[in-house]
Amino acid sequence: MTCLRTPRLTLRRWREDDIAPMAAINADPEVMRWIGDGSVRDRRQTAERIAAWEREWDERGVGLFAVECRGTGRLAGFAGLSVPAFLPEILPAVELGWRLGRPYWGRGLATEAARAVLDFALRDRGLARVVSVHAVGNTAAEAVARKLGMRRERETTHPAYGMPLCVHVLEARS
């Protein structure tokens, strides 16, 4: 089982007891304002997404990690890798993504988790290119991507929701 550790976080596969705290994160309109069409998700939708993330691990060897705070054992959200099938124009690609609950914002935890995942992508999974996709205007996501050394590759439009998106990229050095 793949597990990553940082000074403050454990990134691990999902458990049944992660559904309720992740559903609470997904039910927060402020957290979800930049995700998809901005609508919140309920417990059932969250459970379905977690099951899909676990299938992606099993089928592709990459997925979204549950992000747990080492000091408390509390679920802070997720960070990991996925295939951005919703944006065919950038495929083939593997996307680095993250989502944390509001109590975990502003402490550098998204950057810490994303940096661990990026290292995993490049070293463990041997990926030569990783993208990050976020809504234009999501300055927090933009800041994390830049801290990771990603460069802005392009702007585009979400095919389903019509919102402007920014694609950042990091290519492994040979």
Stockholm file with secondary structure:
# STOCKHOLM 1.0

chainA/1-174         MTCLRTPRLTLRRWREDDIAPMAAINADPEVMRWIGDGSVRDRRQTAERIAAWEREWDERGVGLFAVECRGTGRLAGFAGLSVPAFLPEILPAVELGWRLGRPYWGRGLATEAARAVLDFALRDRGLARVVSVHAVGNTAAEAVARKLGMRRERETTHPAYGMPLCVHVLEARS
#=GR chainA/1-174 SS CCCEECSSEEEECCCGGGHHHHHHHHTCHHHHTTSTTSCCCCHHHHHHHHHHHHHHHHHHSCCEEEEEETTTCCEEEEEEEECCTTCGGGCSCCEEEEEECGGGTTSSHHHHHHHHHHHIIIIISCCSEEEEEEETTCHHHHHHHHHTTCEEEEEEECTTTCCEEEEEEEECCC
#=GC SS_cons         CCCEECSSEEEECCCGGGHHHHHHHHTCHHHHTTSTTSCCCCHHHHHHHHHHHHHHHHHHSCCEEEEEETTTCCEEEEEEEECCTTCGGGCSCCEEEEEECGGGTTSSHHHHHHHHHHHIIIIISCCSEEEEEEETTCHHHHHHHHHTTCEEEEEEECTTTCCEEEEEEEECCC
//
